């Protein structure tokens, strides 16, 4: 049979809208809970030397909830792949400053995104030692490399099947935190949880710096409430689903964290894991060991590993769309803007994020947490707070399926919170973050001069936002 040359060709690869509200919420919550609260409690409790460190959770949720409103308006208004990349580009103007800010976001993300994923791998490595305490560093790292390859393999498929995997991982996460909360309800002792050292509260610059450290850890554990924004082009009814999934996720996880952390420090005396080691003690397994013995602790450790893997899975899924979006827009290497020919997902972008994440898992945990937060705060988080305000003035005609309540108070509150976290971080970490941005600026100017783009020429890019 002959082939008609005029017949239409096979449909070109494209992203497809399959993720619903349940799957979007599951993706966010799986990302948020993950290994975070099970590895950061020692560092959190060390920041203010005792239960007062829990103030970090309170300030953390205030900052992230205010910031969640910013993400909700931007995500509902511009539901495309890349999330922050699109918001910063459009907020600061796609023809000029927006191009620089968006480039700097991608520049810092290439390190900070994989650092966040790597923190999950580091936590998994620590809990694996519950079963094999005699693991050598080489053996444990080999297991993490294998796990990283498995994560990439599971994500190397269509988004429709990934949505189902995400819900399954989310259910495992909920069962894990439920086990901790139920155990805490049965064995909780207020005298253990609120064992304050003498003279623990004395307001001073030292206390303020300790509160900043506690809040950074709290914020780190809440990171991920926005993950669905990176997959906006693959969400059904994004104007409704994106804001709801963000707000539901952060409120639900805030309640889970309060109950989970009180459960742990109400059974395991905080002095047993303070000051924190790096990597930290597996406090969740210690909890189950005290409550039920070694057999139950072993089962629960498997559940923690399941939860941690779910977080890594969700993070890598969302973050793999950022280099893709930037490459599509001409702000990153063109090769990463390709979709898989039959599975319709950015496979090369996924491989890039996955490989760098595995490499970053060889770094110390606390270094990873501070580095990823500081490199993001100035451009991504603070930048978006400014962008959402600018867009209200420059494009009031754009459709906004979700509008920030009490505008502009939430973005201003979030902006102040991010500035506080940056200002109370260690000087060397601040300098590291600023150095990363300075190098990004130099690279951008050299690239723009070579391509004769702004500020050395005229950009051809036009906004794609209706």
Beta strands, then each sheet from edge to edge (+ up, - down):
end
